[in-house]
């Protein structure tokens, strides 16, 4: 008898990439990430081009395709 691990989408996975990511398994972590990212993006002191460069570098580093 073999046991197989079944991996599926996180509970309540939505259409956006973040809510269907590994963060969705930890709702408190997802909420903290959204608050941090929203603050950085919306009210941060960096200019838009620096923010976009950081976003692209982060996506490349984490192998994100979005």
NUVEXRO-239882 format. One record per residue: residue in one letter; x, z, y of N, C-alpha, C, O in turn. Coordinates in steps of 0.1 Angstrom, whole numbers, plus 5000, padded with zeros to 4 digits. Atoms other than C-alpha are relative to their C-alpha. Example, Ala and Ser with C-alpha at 12.3 -4.5 7.8 and 13.67 -1.06 7.14 Angstrom:
BEGIN
   r     nu     nw     nv    cau    caw    cav     cu     cw     cv     ou     ow     ov
   A   5009   5000   4988   5123   5078   4955   5009   5000   5012   5019   5007   5012
   S   4991   5000   4989   5137   5071   4989   4992   5008   5011   4997   5009   5022
end
This chain:
BEGIN
   r     nu     nw     nv    cau    caw    cav     cu     cw     cv     ou     ow     ov
   X   5008   5000   4988   5000   5000   5000   5009   5000   5012   5018   5008   5014
   X   4993   5001   4988   5014   4990   5033   4992   5004   5012   4980   5001   5012
   X   5007   4997   4988   5005   5002   5067   5004   4991   5011   5016   4989   5013
   X   4997   5009   4989   5003   4978   5096   4996   5006   5013   4985   5012   5014
   X   5004   4996   4987   5004   4988   5132   4992   4989   5007   4996   4978   5007
   X   5008   5010   4992   4977   4971   5152   5001   5003   5015   4999   5014   5019
   X   4999   4998   4986   4983   4966   5188   4990   4991   5007   4989   4979   5004
   X   5010   5008   4993   4955   4954   5211   5001   5003   5015   5010   5010   5019
   X   5000   4998   4986   4947   4954   5247   4997   5015   5004   4990   5021   4996
   X   5003   4986   4996   4946   4987   5266   4985   5002   5002   4977   4992   5004
   X   5014   4998   4998   4912   5003   5269   4996   4996   5014   5003   4999   5024
   X   5005   5005   4987   4891   4989   5298   5010   4990   5007   5011   4990   5019
   X   4991   5010   4994   4916   4961   5303   4992   4990   5008   4981   4985   5003
   X   5007   5009   4991   4905   4940   5332   5007   4986   5000   5015   4983   4992
   X   4994   5013   4998   4914   4905   5344   5013   5000   5007   5021   4990   5005
   X   4987   5000   4993   4943   4915   5366   5011   5005   4991   5009   5012   4982
   X   4988   4997   5009   4978   4918   5351   5003   5014   4999   5008   5019   4988
   X   4996   4986   5000   4984   4954   5360   4990   5008   4991   4995   5016   4983
   X   5009   4992   5008   4952   4968   5344   5000   4996   4986   4995   5004   4977
   X   4999   5003   5014   4959   4950   5312   5015   5001   4995   5018   4996   4984
   X   4986   4998   5004   4996   4961   5311   5001   5014   4993   4991   5020   4991
   X   4998   4987   5007   5011   4991   5294   4996   5012   5009   4993   5023   5004
   X   5005   4990   4991   5003   5011   5325   4986   5004   4998   4982   5016   5001
   X   5014   4997   5002   4967   5009   5316   4997   5011   4990   4987   5017   4989
   X   5001   4989   5010   4973   5033   5287   5002   5014   5006   4998   5024   5000
   X   4998   4987   4993   4983   5060   5312   4993   4999   5014   4999   4996   5024
   X   5007   5002   4988   4956   5060   5339   5006   5007   5012   5005   5002   5023
   X   4994   4992   4989   4973   5087   5360   5013   4993   5005   5015   4992   5017
   X   4989   5007   4996   5005   5067   5360   4997   4987   5007   5003   4983   5017
   X   5004   5012   4994   4987   5035   5369   4995   5003   5014   4998   4995   5024
   X   5005   4997   4987   4970   5052   5398   5011   5004   5010   5011   4999   5021
   X   4988   4997   4992   5003   5066   5411   5008   4987   5003   5013   4986   5015
   X   4993   5012   4998   5019   5032   5407   4993   4991   5011   4999   4986   5020
   X   5008   5008   4990   4991   5015   5426   5001   5006   5014   5002   4998   5024
   X   4998   4994   4987   4994   5040   5454   5014   4998   5006   5015   4994   5018
   X   4986   5002   4995   5032   5037   5457   5001   4985   5004   5007   4982   5015
   X   4998   5014   4997   5031   4999   5455   4991   4996   5012   4996   4988   5021
   X   5008   5004   4988   5002   4996   5480   5006   5005   5013   5006   4998   5023
   X   4993   4995   4989   5020   5019   5504   5012   4992   5004   5014   4988   5016
   X   4988   5008   4998   5052   5000   5501   4996   4986   5006   5002   4981   5016
   X   5004   5014   4996   5035   4966   5505   4993   4999   5013   4995   4991   5021
   X   5009   5000   4988   5009   4974   5532   5006   5007   5012   5004   5002   5023
   X   4996   4992   4989   5026   5000   5553   5015   5003   5001   5019   5011   5008
   X   4985   4999   5000   5063   4997   5545   5006   4995   5013   5000   4987   5020
   X   4993   5004   4988   5089   4991   5572   5008   4987   4998   5013   4982   5008
   X   4993   5012   5003   5105   4961   5555   4992   4988   5005   4980   4988   5004
   X   5007   5012   4997   5097   4926   5567   4995   4993   4988   5000   4996   4977
   X   5007   5006   5011   5076   4904   5545   5010   4993   4991   5009   4994   4978
   X   4990   5007   5009   5106   4883   5532   5008   5009   4992   5010   5006   4980
   X   4992   4990   5008   5125   4914   5521   4991   5005   4989   4995   5007   4977
   X   5010   4995   5010   5093   4927   5503   4998   4989   4989   4998   4993   4977
   X   5002   5011   5010   5088   4893   5486   5012   4999   4991   5011   4997   4979
   X   4988   5001   5008   5124   4891   5475   5001   5012   4990   5004   5010   4978
   X   5000   4988   5009   5121   4927   5460   4990   4998   4989   4993   5001   4977
   X   5010   5002   5010   5089   4917   5442   5005   4990   4990   5003   4992   4978
   X   4995   5010   5009   5105   4886   5427   5011   5005   4991   5011   5002   4979
   X   4989   4995   5008   5136   4904   5416   4995   5010   4990   5000   5011   4978
   X   5006   4990   5010   5115   4932   5400   4993   4992   4989   4994   4996   4977
   X   5007   5008   5010   5094   4906   5382   5010   4994   4990   5008   4993   4978
   X   4990   5006   5009   5125   4889   5369   5007   5010   4991   5009   5008   4979
   X   4994   4989   5008   5141   4922   5358   4991   5005   4989   4996   5009   4979
   X   5009   4994   5010   5110   4933   5339   4994   4989   4992   4985   4991   4984
   X   5005   5011   5008   5103   4898   5325   4985   4998   5002   4978   4994   4993
   X   5014   5002   4996   5070   4896   5343   4997   4986   5003   5005   4980   5010
   X   5003   5014   4998   5054   4862   5343   4989   4998   5011   4985   4987   5014
   X   5010   5001   4989   5029   4870   5371   5006   5000   5014   4999   5000   5024
end
